[in-house]
Amino acid sequence: MSSFLTANAALIITLVKIALILFIVLTVNAYLTWFERKVVAHMQSRWGPHRVGPHGLLQPLADGAKFLLKEDPTPAGVDKFTYFLAPLMALALSLTSIAIIPFGPQSLHIFGYEIKLQIADINIGILAIYAITALSVYGVALAGWSSNSKYPLLGGLRSSAQMISYELALTMSVVGVLLMAGSFDLRAIVAQQARHAQWGFFGWNLWPQILGACCFFIAAIAETNRVPFDLPEAESELVAGFHTEYASFKFAMFFIAEYTAMITVACLIAIMFLGGWLSPFPATPFWNFTHYLPSVILIPFGLWVIWDGIRYETIFGRLVLPGIGTAMIAIGAALIVFPAANEFIQGPFWLLSKILFFLFVYVWLRGTLPRFRYDQLMSFGWKLLLPVSIANVVITAFIMLLLRSGK
Amino acid sequence: MTALVIFFVLAALAVLGALNLIVQRHPIHSALSLIVVMVALAALYLSMGADFVAAVQIIVYGGAIMVLFVFVIMLLNAGVEERTNASKLAGIAGIPLAVALLGFLAAAIARSPGSPEAASQTRALADTHSISMMLFSNFVYPFELTSFLILIAIIGALVLAQRERP
Protein backbone atom coordinates (compact mmCIF):
# COMPACT_ATOMS: atom_id res chain seq x y z
CA MET A 1 0.00 0.00 0.00
CA SER A 2 2.73 2.43 0.94
CA SER A 3 4.62 1.68 -2.26
CA PHE A 4 1.45 2.42 -4.17
CA LEU A 5 1.22 5.76 -2.34
CA THR A 6 4.82 6.75 -3.10
CA ALA A 7 4.57 5.64 -6.73
CA ASN A 8 1.47 7.71 -7.37
CA ALA A 9 2.27 10.60 -5.03
CA ALA A 10 1.73 13.29 -7.67
CA LEU A 11 -1.65 11.86 -8.63
CA ILE A 12 -2.81 11.54 -5.03
CA ILE A 13 -1.65 15.06 -4.14
CA THR A 14 -3.55 16.42 -7.12
CA LEU A 15 -6.71 14.50 -6.20
CA VAL A 16 -6.54 15.76 -2.61
CA LYS A 17 -6.00 19.30 -3.88
CA ILE A 18 -8.99 19.00 -6.23
CA ALA A 19 -11.20 17.74 -3.40
CA LEU A 20 -9.99 20.49 -1.09
CA ILE A 21 -10.46 23.32 -3.61
CA LEU A 22 -13.85 21.93 -4.62
CA PHE A 23 -14.90 21.97 -0.97
CA ILE A 24 -13.59 25.50 -0.44
CA VAL A 25 -15.13 26.87 -3.63
CA LEU A 26 -18.53 25.32 -2.96
CA THR A 27 -18.53 26.62 0.63
CA VAL A 28 -17.48 30.07 -0.52
CA ASN A 29 -20.26 29.90 -3.13
CA ALA A 30 -22.83 29.13 -0.48
CA TYR A 31 -21.66 31.95 1.76
CA LEU A 32 -21.38 34.29 -1.21
CA THR A 33 -25.17 34.05 -1.55
CA TRP A 34 -25.44 34.96 2.16
CA PHE A 35 -22.96 37.81 1.69
CA GLU A 36 -24.81 39.12 -1.36
CA ARG A 37 -28.21 39.04 0.33
CA LYS A 38 -26.82 40.66 3.45
CA VAL A 39 -24.96 43.46 1.65
CA VAL A 40 -27.80 44.25 -0.76
CA ALA A 41 -30.23 44.19 2.18
CA HIS A 42 -28.20 46.69 4.16
CA MET A 43 -27.92 48.90 1.08
CA GLN A 44 -31.70 48.92 0.93
CA SER A 45 -32.14 49.45 4.70
CA ARG A 46 -33.28 45.87 5.36
CA TRP A 47 -31.85 43.17 7.60
CA GLY A 48 -31.46 40.41 5.04
CA PRO A 49 -31.40 36.78 6.23
CA HIS A 50 -31.33 36.67 10.03
CA ARG A 51 -33.66 33.86 11.09
CA VAL A 52 -31.58 30.73 10.56
CA GLY A 53 -28.61 30.91 12.90
CA PRO A 54 -26.96 34.06 14.23
CA HIS A 55 -26.87 36.77 11.50
CA GLY A 56 -28.58 34.19 9.26
CA LEU A 57 -25.28 32.33 9.00
CA LEU A 58 -26.98 28.95 8.62
CA GLN A 59 -29.22 30.22 5.80
CA PRO A 60 -26.95 28.76 3.03
CA LEU A 61 -27.22 25.32 4.66
CA ALA A 62 -31.00 25.64 4.80
CA ASP A 63 -31.03 26.72 1.16
CA GLY A 64 -28.84 23.76 0.21
CA ALA A 65 -31.17 21.33 1.99
CA LYS A 66 -34.12 22.95 0.27
CA PHE A 67 -32.49 22.55 -3.16
CA LEU A 68 -31.84 18.87 -2.49
CA LEU A 69 -35.30 18.05 -1.14
CA LYS A 70 -37.56 20.01 -3.49
CA GLU A 71 -39.54 18.27 -6.18
CA ASP A 72 -37.70 18.18 -9.47
CA PRO A 73 -40.28 18.08 -12.27
CA THR A 74 -39.20 17.69 -15.89
CA PRO A 75 -41.52 19.72 -18.12
CA ALA A 76 -43.33 17.94 -20.94
CA GLY A 77 -41.77 18.11 -24.40
CA VAL A 78 -38.24 18.94 -23.32
CA ASP A 79 -35.30 17.53 -25.21
CA LYS A 80 -34.31 15.14 -22.39
CA PHE A 81 -30.63 14.62 -23.15
CA THR A 82 -29.82 18.29 -23.71
CA TYR A 83 -32.07 19.35 -20.82
CA PHE A 84 -30.00 17.27 -18.39
CA LEU A 85 -26.68 18.02 -20.08
CA ALA A 86 -26.97 21.83 -19.89
CA PRO A 87 -26.72 22.33 -16.09
CA LEU A 88 -23.98 19.68 -15.89
CA MET A 89 -21.97 21.46 -18.56
CA ALA A 90 -22.40 24.88 -16.95
CA LEU A 91 -21.30 23.61 -13.55
CA ALA A 92 -18.42 21.41 -14.72
CA LEU A 93 -16.90 24.09 -16.94
CA SER A 94 -17.06 26.87 -14.38
CA LEU A 95 -15.51 24.64 -11.72
CA THR A 96 -12.74 23.53 -14.10
CA SER A 97 -11.45 27.05 -14.65
CA ILE A 98 -10.60 27.38 -10.93
CA ALA A 99 -7.98 24.64 -11.41
CA ILE A 100 -5.72 26.99 -13.34
CA ILE A 101 -5.70 29.82 -10.77
CA PRO A 102 -2.52 29.97 -8.66
CA PHE A 103 -3.30 31.02 -5.08
CA GLY A 104 0.20 31.83 -3.90
CA PRO A 105 3.83 32.13 -4.96
CA GLN A 106 5.49 29.54 -2.72
CA SER A 107 4.93 25.80 -2.48
CA LEU A 108 4.20 23.80 0.62
CA HIS A 109 6.75 21.10 1.46
CA ILE A 110 5.17 18.13 3.22
CA PHE A 111 7.00 14.76 3.57
CA GLY A 112 9.47 15.85 0.93
CA TYR A 113 6.80 16.51 -1.66
CA GLU A 114 6.42 19.93 -3.19
CA ILE A 115 2.80 21.04 -3.15
CA LYS A 116 1.94 24.08 -5.27
CA LEU A 117 -1.03 26.23 -4.34
CA GLN A 118 -2.53 25.48 -7.74
CA ILE A 119 -4.03 22.35 -9.27
CA ALA A 120 -2.70 22.66 -12.82
CA ASP A 121 0.40 24.77 -13.46
CA ILE A 122 0.24 25.02 -17.25
CA ASN A 123 2.13 27.51 -19.37
CA ILE A 124 -0.93 28.60 -21.34
CA GLY A 125 -2.88 29.51 -18.17
CA ILE A 126 -4.93 32.41 -19.42
CA LEU A 127 -5.62 30.80 -22.80
CA ALA A 128 -6.92 27.69 -21.08
CA ILE A 129 -9.31 29.82 -19.04
CA TYR A 130 -10.52 31.50 -22.22
CA ALA A 131 -11.02 28.09 -23.82
CA ILE A 132 -13.21 27.06 -20.89
CA THR A 133 -15.10 30.37 -20.98
CA ALA A 134 -15.68 29.90 -24.71
CA LEU A 135 -17.37 26.55 -24.05
CA SER A 136 -19.43 27.76 -21.10
CA VAL A 137 -21.84 29.54 -23.49
CA TYR A 138 -23.33 26.14 -24.30
CA GLY A 139 -24.65 25.56 -20.80
CA VAL A 140 -26.85 28.64 -21.08
CA ALA A 141 -27.73 28.30 -24.77
CA LEU A 142 -28.68 24.63 -24.56
CA ALA A 143 -30.67 25.13 -21.37
CA GLY A 144 -32.70 27.79 -23.12
CA TRP A 145 -33.25 25.72 -26.22
CA SER A 146 -33.99 22.35 -24.64
CA SER A 147 -36.63 23.63 -22.21
CA ASN A 148 -39.24 23.77 -25.02
CA SER A 149 -40.62 27.05 -23.74
CA LYS A 150 -40.63 30.57 -25.12
CA TYR A 151 -39.05 32.54 -22.28
CA PRO A 152 -36.06 30.23 -21.83
CA LEU A 153 -35.47 30.19 -25.59
CA LEU A 154 -35.42 34.00 -25.72
CA GLY A 155 -33.21 34.12 -22.63
CA GLY A 156 -30.83 31.55 -24.09
CA LEU A 157 -30.61 33.44 -27.41
CA ARG A 158 -29.98 36.73 -25.66
CA SER A 159 -27.31 35.34 -23.42
CA SER A 160 -25.49 33.52 -26.23
CA ALA A 161 -25.40 36.75 -28.22
CA GLN A 162 -24.25 38.67 -25.16
CA MET A 163 -21.54 36.19 -24.24
CA ILE A 164 -20.18 36.00 -27.81
CA SER A 165 -20.09 39.80 -28.03
CA TYR A 166 -18.38 40.41 -24.72
CA GLU A 167 -15.93 37.52 -25.09
CA LEU A 168 -14.15 39.55 -27.77
CA ALA A 169 -13.65 42.56 -25.49
CA LEU A 170 -12.70 40.21 -22.64
CA THR A 171 -9.96 38.67 -24.78
CA MET A 172 -8.67 41.89 -26.34
CA SER A 173 -8.48 43.75 -23.02
CA VAL A 174 -5.87 41.39 -21.57
CA VAL A 175 -3.61 41.43 -24.63
CA GLY A 176 -1.85 44.50 -23.21
CA VAL A 177 -1.01 42.60 -20.03
CA LEU A 178 0.15 39.61 -22.06
CA LEU A 179 2.39 41.86 -24.16
CA MET A 180 3.97 43.32 -21.02
CA ALA A 181 4.49 39.91 -19.41
CA GLY A 182 5.48 38.14 -22.62
CA SER A 183 3.70 35.01 -21.42
CA PHE A 184 0.31 33.35 -21.00
CA ASP A 185 1.38 31.96 -17.65
CA LEU A 186 -0.47 33.54 -14.72
CA ARG A 187 2.59 33.14 -12.49
CA ALA A 188 4.76 34.96 -15.04
CA ILE A 189 2.20 37.78 -15.20
CA VAL A 190 2.45 38.30 -11.43
CA ALA A 191 6.25 37.98 -11.55
CA GLN A 192 6.34 40.76 -14.17
CA GLN A 193 4.40 43.04 -11.79
CA ALA A 194 6.82 42.15 -8.98
CA ARG A 195 9.67 43.80 -10.88
CA HIS A 196 8.71 47.14 -9.34
CA ALA A 197 7.98 45.69 -5.90
CA GLN A 198 9.60 48.70 -4.23
CA TRP A 199 6.76 50.86 -5.59
CA GLY A 200 4.16 48.59 -4.03
CA PHE A 201 0.66 49.51 -5.19
CA PHE A 202 2.00 51.67 -8.03
CA GLY A 203 4.00 48.84 -9.60
CA TRP A 204 0.90 46.89 -10.56
CA ASN A 205 -0.43 46.45 -14.09
CA LEU A 206 -3.45 48.52 -13.12
CA TRP A 207 -1.66 51.80 -13.90
CA PRO A 208 -0.07 51.16 -17.32
CA GLN A 209 -3.13 49.07 -18.28
CA ILE A 210 -5.88 51.20 -16.77
CA LEU A 211 -7.90 51.09 -20.02
CA GLY A 212 -7.48 47.36 -20.30
CA ALA A 213 -8.42 46.86 -16.65
CA CYS A 214 -11.65 48.88 -17.03
CA CYS A 215 -12.60 47.04 -20.23
CA PHE A 216 -11.80 43.68 -18.67
CA PHE A 217 -13.85 44.38 -15.58
CA ILE A 218 -16.92 45.52 -17.54
CA ALA A 219 -16.65 42.66 -20.03
CA ALA A 220 -16.20 40.19 -17.19
CA ILE A 221 -19.41 41.35 -15.50
CA ALA A 222 -21.24 40.90 -18.79
CA GLU A 223 -19.64 37.51 -19.36
CA THR A 224 -20.81 36.26 -15.96
CA ASN A 225 -24.33 37.61 -16.62
CA ARG A 226 -24.39 39.83 -13.56
CA VAL A 227 -26.15 43.15 -12.96
CA PRO A 228 -26.20 45.51 -14.89
CA PHE A 229 -25.78 42.99 -17.71
CA ASP A 230 -28.10 40.27 -16.39
CA LEU A 231 -30.40 40.44 -19.41
CA PRO A 232 -30.60 36.67 -19.88
CA GLU A 233 -32.57 36.48 -16.67
CA ALA A 234 -34.39 39.81 -16.73
CA GLU A 235 -37.32 38.96 -14.47
CA SER A 236 -39.64 41.66 -15.74
CA GLU A 237 -39.44 40.51 -19.35
CA LEU A 238 -38.30 36.89 -19.38
CA VAL A 239 -39.46 35.39 -16.04
CA ALA A 240 -36.11 33.80 -15.15
CA GLY A 241 -34.54 33.53 -18.59
CA PHE A 242 -32.76 30.35 -19.57
CA HIS A 243 -33.37 28.54 -16.27
CA THR A 244 -37.11 29.19 -16.02
CA GLU A 245 -37.95 25.51 -16.50
CA TYR A 246 -35.28 24.22 -14.13
CA ALA A 247 -36.12 23.43 -10.53
CA SER A 248 -34.48 22.01 -7.46
CA PHE A 249 -30.90 20.86 -7.79
CA LYS A 250 -30.61 21.52 -11.51
CA PHE A 251 -31.41 25.17 -10.80
CA ALA A 252 -28.84 25.09 -8.00
CA MET A 253 -26.24 23.88 -10.50
CA PHE A 254 -26.77 26.97 -12.67
CA PHE A 255 -26.61 29.09 -9.57
CA ILE A 256 -23.33 27.52 -8.39
CA ALA A 257 -21.92 27.87 -11.91
CA GLU A 258 -22.71 31.60 -11.94
CA TYR A 259 -21.16 32.23 -8.54
CA THR A 260 -18.07 30.15 -9.37
CA ALA A 261 -17.64 32.20 -12.54
CA MET A 262 -17.75 35.33 -10.37
CA ILE A 263 -14.97 33.93 -8.19
CA THR A 264 -12.86 32.98 -11.22
CA VAL A 265 -13.24 36.43 -12.72
CA ALA A 266 -12.33 38.08 -9.41
CA CYS A 267 -9.19 35.88 -9.27
CA LEU A 268 -8.29 36.84 -12.84
CA ILE A 269 -8.67 40.58 -12.25
CA ALA A 270 -6.62 40.31 -9.05
CA ILE A 271 -3.85 38.35 -10.80
CA MET A 272 -3.65 40.27 -14.06
CA PHE A 273 -4.22 43.86 -13.00
CA LEU A 274 -3.78 44.05 -9.22
CA GLY A 275 -0.51 42.19 -8.73
CA GLY A 276 -2.01 38.88 -7.66
CA TRP A 277 -0.40 37.93 -4.36
CA LEU A 278 1.82 41.02 -4.17
CA SER A 279 1.36 43.32 -1.20
CA PRO A 280 0.08 46.85 -1.97
CA PHE A 281 2.82 48.20 0.32
CA PRO A 282 6.33 48.78 -1.06
CA ALA A 283 8.68 45.83 -0.54
CA THR A 284 11.19 47.82 1.51
CA PRO A 285 12.34 47.10 5.12
CA PHE A 286 10.42 50.17 6.35
CA TRP A 287 7.09 48.52 5.43
CA ASN A 288 7.92 45.14 6.98
CA PHE A 289 5.46 45.77 9.82
CA THR A 290 2.61 45.30 7.33
CA HIS A 291 3.48 41.59 7.33
CA TYR A 292 1.64 41.36 10.65
CA LEU A 293 -1.58 42.58 9.02
CA PRO A 294 -3.18 39.08 8.86
CA SER A 295 -2.70 38.70 12.64
CA VAL A 296 -3.84 42.26 13.30
CA ILE A 297 -7.05 41.56 11.42
CA LEU A 298 -7.64 38.00 12.69
CA ILE A 299 -7.20 38.61 16.45
CA PRO A 300 -9.64 41.54 16.95
CA PHE A 301 -12.13 39.92 14.58
CA GLY A 302 -11.88 36.68 16.57
CA LEU A 303 -12.49 38.59 19.80
CA TRP A 304 -15.54 40.26 18.25
CA VAL A 305 -16.90 36.88 17.08
CA ILE A 306 -16.57 35.47 20.62
CA TRP A 307 -18.22 38.54 22.15
CA ASP A 308 -20.98 38.39 19.57
CA GLY A 309 -21.48 34.65 20.00
CA ILE A 310 -21.97 34.53 23.77
CA ARG A 311 -24.88 36.96 23.54
CA TYR A 312 -26.93 34.39 21.64
CA GLU A 313 -29.19 31.93 23.41
CA THR A 314 -28.90 29.20 20.77
CA ILE A 315 -26.35 26.39 20.90
CA PHE A 316 -24.84 27.48 17.60
CA GLY A 317 -24.33 31.00 18.92
CA ARG A 318 -23.02 29.97 22.33
CA LEU A 319 -20.65 27.22 21.20
CA VAL A 320 -19.79 27.44 17.53
CA LEU A 321 -19.23 31.19 17.19
CA PRO A 322 -16.85 31.38 20.20
CA GLY A 323 -15.11 28.27 18.83
CA ILE A 324 -14.58 29.97 15.46
CA GLY A 325 -13.41 33.13 17.26
CA THR A 326 -10.90 31.17 19.35
CA ALA A 327 -9.59 29.45 16.23
CA MET A 328 -9.12 32.84 14.56
CA ILE A 329 -7.21 34.18 17.57
CA ALA A 330 -5.10 31.01 17.68
CA ILE A 331 -4.21 31.33 14.00
CA GLY A 332 -3.41 35.03 14.44
CA ALA A 333 -1.17 34.29 17.45
CA ALA A 334 0.52 31.39 15.61
CA LEU A 335 1.34 33.70 12.71
CA ILE A 336 3.11 36.07 15.10
CA VAL A 337 5.02 33.23 16.78
CA PHE A 338 6.12 31.46 13.58
CA PRO A 339 7.56 34.02 11.12
CA ALA A 340 7.99 31.34 8.42
CA ALA A 341 4.26 30.61 8.46
CA ASN A 342 3.57 34.34 8.41
CA GLU A 343 5.77 34.81 5.34
CA PHE A 344 4.02 31.90 3.65
CA ILE A 345 0.56 33.30 4.31
CA GLN A 346 1.35 36.78 2.90
CA GLY A 347 0.71 35.82 -0.75
CA PRO A 348 -2.59 33.98 -0.24
CA PHE A 349 -3.71 36.67 2.24
CA TRP A 350 -3.34 39.50 -0.27
CA LEU A 351 -4.79 37.50 -3.15
CA LEU A 352 -7.84 36.53 -1.09
CA SER A 353 -8.27 40.13 0.08
CA LYS A 354 -8.33 41.33 -3.51
CA ILE A 355 -10.74 38.57 -4.53
CA LEU A 356 -13.05 39.48 -1.63
CA PHE A 357 -12.88 43.13 -2.63
CA PHE A 358 -13.99 42.33 -6.17
CA LEU A 359 -16.76 40.05 -4.95
CA PHE A 360 -17.95 42.98 -2.85
CA VAL A 361 -17.83 45.25 -5.91
CA TYR A 362 -20.01 42.74 -7.78
CA VAL A 363 -22.60 42.86 -5.02
CA TRP A 364 -22.24 46.63 -4.72
CA LEU A 365 -22.99 47.02 -8.43
CA ARG A 366 -26.02 44.80 -8.04
CA GLY A 367 -27.32 47.00 -5.26
CA THR A 368 -26.66 50.17 -7.23
CA LEU A 369 -27.18 49.95 -10.97
CA PRO A 370 -30.33 49.35 -13.01
CA ARG A 371 -30.31 46.89 -15.88
CA PHE A 372 -29.24 47.87 -19.39
CA ARG A 373 -31.65 47.70 -22.29
CA TYR A 374 -30.74 45.01 -24.81
CA ASP A 375 -29.83 47.37 -27.67
CA GLN A 376 -27.79 49.50 -25.24
CA LEU A 377 -25.93 46.36 -24.17
CA MET A 378 -25.07 45.40 -27.74
CA SER A 379 -24.01 48.86 -28.89
CA PHE A 380 -21.97 49.35 -25.71
CA GLY A 381 -20.11 46.08 -26.23
CA TRP A 382 -19.43 46.45 -29.94
CA LYS A 383 -19.12 50.19 -30.39
CA LEU A 384 -17.31 51.21 -27.21
CA LEU A 385 -15.74 48.32 -25.32
CA LEU A 386 -14.22 46.48 -28.30
CA PRO A 387 -12.69 49.54 -30.02
CA VAL A 388 -11.28 50.82 -26.72
CA SER A 389 -9.69 47.48 -25.89
CA ILE A 390 -8.21 47.21 -29.40
CA ALA A 391 -6.86 50.77 -29.04
CA ASN A 392 -5.33 49.69 -25.74
CA VAL A 393 -3.47 46.87 -27.50
CA VAL A 394 -2.14 49.22 -30.19
CA ILE A 395 -1.07 51.88 -27.66
CA THR A 396 0.62 49.31 -25.41
CA ALA A 397 2.49 47.73 -28.31
CA PHE A 398 3.56 51.16 -29.61
CA ILE A 399 4.86 52.34 -26.21
CA MET A 400 6.67 49.05 -25.63
CA LEU A 401 8.35 49.40 -29.02
CA LEU A 402 9.41 52.99 -28.20
CA LEU A 403 10.81 51.97 -24.81
CA ARG A 404 12.67 49.03 -26.31
CA SER A 405 14.25 51.06 -29.11
CA GLY A 406 15.20 53.77 -26.59
CA LYS A 407 17.37 51.36 -24.61
CA MET B 1 1.67 2.90 -22.61
CA THR B 2 -0.55 5.46 -20.89
CA ALA B 3 -0.04 7.81 -23.82
CA LEU B 4 -1.23 5.11 -26.22
CA VAL B 5 -4.33 4.40 -24.13
CA ILE B 6 -5.14 8.12 -23.97
CA PHE B 7 -4.66 8.40 -27.72
CA PHE B 8 -7.04 5.54 -28.46
CA VAL B 9 -9.68 6.81 -26.04
CA LEU B 10 -9.58 10.31 -27.56
CA ALA B 11 -9.44 8.98 -31.12
CA ALA B 12 -12.43 6.72 -30.44
CA LEU B 13 -14.27 9.70 -28.93
CA ALA B 14 -13.57 11.80 -32.03
CA VAL B 15 -14.64 9.06 -34.46
CA LEU B 16 -17.77 8.21 -32.49
CA GLY B 17 -18.65 11.91 -32.27
CA ALA B 18 -18.25 12.24 -36.04
CA LEU B 19 -20.44 9.16 -36.67
CA ASN B 20 -23.05 10.46 -34.24
CA LEU B 21 -23.02 13.78 -36.10
CA ILE B 22 -24.32 12.00 -39.20
CA VAL B 23 -26.67 9.57 -37.45
CA GLN B 24 -28.50 12.16 -35.32
CA ARG B 25 -31.68 13.56 -36.86
CA HIS B 26 -31.85 16.81 -34.94
CA PRO B 27 -29.51 19.66 -35.96
CA ILE B 28 -28.72 20.60 -32.33
CA HIS B 29 -27.68 17.04 -31.52
CA SER B 30 -25.49 16.98 -34.62
CA ALA B 31 -23.91 20.28 -33.56
CA LEU B 32 -23.25 18.88 -30.09
CA SER B 33 -21.56 15.83 -31.62
CA LEU B 34 -19.37 18.14 -33.68
CA ILE B 35 -18.36 19.95 -30.47
CA VAL B 36 -17.34 16.58 -29.01
CA VAL B 37 -15.16 15.99 -32.09
CA MET B 38 -13.53 19.42 -31.74
CA VAL B 39 -12.80 18.99 -28.05
CA ALA B 40 -11.45 15.47 -28.58
CA LEU B 41 -9.11 16.81 -31.28
CA ALA B 42 -7.97 19.56 -28.92
CA ALA B 43 -7.25 16.96 -26.24
CA LEU B 44 -5.25 14.99 -28.83
CA TYR B 45 -3.15 18.09 -29.57
CA LEU B 46 -2.68 18.53 -25.84
CA SER B 47 -1.46 14.95 -25.47
CA MET B 48 1.12 15.69 -28.19
CA GLY B 49 2.40 18.66 -26.18
CA ALA B 50 0.95 21.37 -28.43
CA ASP B 51 -0.75 23.38 -25.68
CA PHE B 52 -1.25 26.53 -27.71
CA VAL B 53 -2.83 24.80 -30.69
CA ALA B 54 -5.11 22.86 -28.34
CA ALA B 55 -6.33 26.02 -26.61
CA VAL B 56 -6.86 27.80 -29.92
CA GLN B 57 -8.69 24.77 -31.30
CA ILE B 58 -11.18 24.98 -28.43
CA ILE B 59 -11.49 28.78 -28.48
CA VAL B 60 -11.97 29.09 -32.24
CA TYR B 61 -13.70 25.85 -33.25
CA GLY B 62 -15.27 24.64 -30.02
CA GLY B 63 -16.18 28.16 -28.90
CA ALA B 64 -16.69 30.71 -31.65
CA ILE B 65 -17.67 28.67 -34.69
CA MET B 66 -19.81 26.05 -33.00
CA VAL B 67 -21.55 28.66 -30.83
CA LEU B 68 -22.48 30.38 -34.07
CA PHE B 69 -23.88 27.09 -35.45
CA VAL B 70 -25.90 26.43 -32.31
CA PHE B 71 -27.05 30.05 -32.25
CA VAL B 72 -28.30 29.94 -35.83
CA ILE B 73 -30.05 26.59 -35.29
CA MET B 74 -31.76 28.03 -32.21
CA LEU B 75 -32.66 31.26 -33.98
CA LEU B 76 -34.22 29.47 -36.96
CA ASN B 77 -35.80 26.95 -34.59
CA ALA B 78 -34.88 24.19 -37.04
CA GLY B 79 -36.77 20.95 -36.50
CA VAL B 80 -35.93 17.31 -37.08
CA GLU B 81 -34.59 16.84 -40.60
CA GLU B 82 -36.70 15.02 -43.14
CA ARG B 83 -35.50 12.04 -45.13
CA THR B 84 -36.30 12.11 -48.85
CA ASN B 85 -35.41 9.84 -51.76
CA ALA B 86 -32.36 12.00 -52.43
CA SER B 87 -31.02 11.29 -48.93
CA LYS B 88 -31.44 7.53 -49.59
CA LEU B 89 -29.37 7.97 -52.74
CA ALA B 90 -26.74 9.83 -50.73
CA GLY B 91 -26.56 6.85 -48.38
CA ILE B 92 -26.05 4.38 -51.23
CA ALA B 93 -23.42 6.50 -52.96
CA GLY B 94 -21.84 7.65 -49.71
CA ILE B 95 -20.83 4.29 -48.26
CA PRO B 96 -18.50 3.29 -51.15
CA LEU B 97 -17.04 6.79 -51.13
CA ALA B 98 -16.40 6.60 -47.38
CA VAL B 99 -14.75 3.20 -47.79
CA ALA B 100 -12.57 4.57 -50.59
CA LEU B 101 -11.55 7.54 -48.45
CA LEU B 102 -10.70 5.24 -45.54
CA GLY B 103 -8.60 3.13 -47.90
CA PHE B 104 -6.67 6.14 -49.19
CA LEU B 105 -6.05 7.41 -45.67
CA ALA B 106 -4.92 4.00 -44.44
CA ALA B 107 -2.55 3.69 -47.39
CA ALA B 108 -1.11 7.16 -46.74
CA ILE B 109 -0.60 6.39 -43.05
CA ALA B 110 0.97 3.00 -43.82
CA ARG B 111 3.44 4.60 -46.24
CA SER B 112 4.37 7.48 -43.92
CA PRO B 113 7.71 7.09 -42.12
CA GLY B 114 6.90 6.15 -38.51
CA SER B 115 5.88 8.37 -35.66
CA PRO B 116 9.24 9.75 -34.38
CA GLU B 117 9.47 12.39 -37.10
CA ALA B 118 5.85 13.38 -36.69
CA ALA B 119 6.48 13.81 -32.97
CA SER B 120 9.51 16.01 -33.56
CA GLN B 121 7.50 18.17 -35.96
CA THR B 122 4.83 18.80 -33.36
CA ARG B 123 7.47 19.65 -30.77
CA ALA B 124 8.74 22.47 -33.01
CA LEU B 125 5.20 23.83 -33.00
CA ALA B 126 4.58 23.27 -29.33
CA ASP B 127 5.17 26.61 -27.66
CA THR B 128 3.61 29.94 -28.46
CA HIS B 129 6.91 31.63 -29.19
CA SER B 130 7.97 29.29 -32.01
CA ILE B 131 4.50 29.36 -33.54
CA SER B 132 4.45 33.15 -33.62
CA MET B 133 8.02 33.26 -34.98
CA MET B 134 7.00 30.96 -37.83
CA LEU B 135 3.76 32.84 -38.51
CA PHE B 136 5.48 36.19 -38.74
CA SER B 137 8.64 35.11 -40.60
CA ASN B 138 8.29 32.08 -42.92
CA PHE B 139 4.54 32.27 -43.35
CA VAL B 140 3.99 36.01 -43.09
CA TYR B 141 2.50 36.44 -46.60
CA PRO B 142 -0.03 33.58 -46.33
CA PHE B 143 -0.87 34.82 -42.84
CA GLU B 144 -1.54 38.39 -43.95
CA LEU B 145 -3.43 37.21 -47.04
CA THR B 146 -5.66 35.09 -44.82
CA SER B 147 -6.35 38.17 -42.71
CA PHE B 148 -7.41 40.03 -45.85
CA LEU B 149 -9.66 37.14 -46.82
CA ILE B 150 -11.37 37.27 -43.42
CA LEU B 151 -11.69 41.06 -43.67
CA ILE B 152 -13.33 40.72 -47.09
CA ALA B 153 -15.69 38.10 -45.68
CA ILE B 154 -16.67 40.44 -42.81
CA ILE B 155 -17.33 43.30 -45.25
CA GLY B 156 -19.32 40.94 -47.46
CA ALA B 157 -21.44 39.87 -44.50
CA LEU B 158 -22.04 43.53 -43.62
CA VAL B 159 -23.07 44.37 -47.18
CA LEU B 160 -25.52 41.45 -47.26
CA ALA B 161 -26.96 42.41 -43.88
CA GLN B 162 -27.39 46.06 -44.88
CA ARG B 163 -29.01 45.34 -48.25
CA GLU B 164 -32.59 45.56 -47.03
CA ARG B 165 -32.12 49.06 -45.69
CA PRO B 166 -31.94 51.73 -48.41
Contacts between the chains, C-beta under 8 A, distances in Angstrom:
chain1	res1	chain2	res2	distance
A	79	B	26	7.6
A	79	B	28	7.3
A	81	B	29	7.5
A	82	B	28	6.6
A	82	B	29	7.6
A	82	B	32	7.3
A	85	B	32	7.8
A	122	B	51	6.5
A	123	B	51	6.5
A	123	B	127	7.4
A	124	B	51	4.5
A	124	B	52	5.9
A	124	B	55	5.2
A	124	B	128	7.2
A	127	B	51	7.9
A	127	B	52	7.0
A	127	B	55	3.9
A	127	B	56	7.5
A	127	B	59	7.3
A	128	B	55	5.7
A	130	B	55	7.3
A	130	B	59	5.7
A	131	B	42	7.7
A	131	B	54	8.0
A	131	B	55	4.8
A	131	B	58	3.9
A	131	B	59	5.1
A	131	B	62	7.3
A	131	B	63	7.1
A	133	B	63	7.9
A	134	B	58	6.4
A	134	B	59	4.9
A	134	B	62	6.4
A	134	B	63	2.5
A	134	B	64	6.8
A	134	B	67	7.5
A	135	B	35	7.9
A	135	B	39	7.6
A	135	B	58	6.6
A	135	B	62	5.7
A	135	B	63	6.1
A	137	B	63	7.2
A	137	B	67	5.1
A	138	B	35	7.2
A	138	B	67	7.3
A	138	B	70	6.9
A	141	B	67	7.2
A	141	B	70	5.6
A	141	B	71	6.9
A	141	B	74	6.6
A	142	B	28	7.5
A	142	B	32	7.8
A	142	B	70	7.5
A	144	B	74	7.4
A	145	B	28	6.4
A	145	B	70	7.8
A	145	B	74	4.9
A	146	B	28	8.0
A	153	B	74	6.9
A	153	B	77	7.8
A	156	B	74	6.6
A	157	B	71	7.3
A	157	B	74	5.9
A	157	B	75	6.4
A	160	B	67	6.4
A	160	B	70	7.3
A	160	B	71	5.1
A	160	B	74	7.4
A	161	B	71	7.2
A	164	B	64	7.4
A	164	B	67	5.9
A	164	B	68	7.6
A	164	B	71	7.4
A	167	B	63	7.5
A	184	B	128	6.5
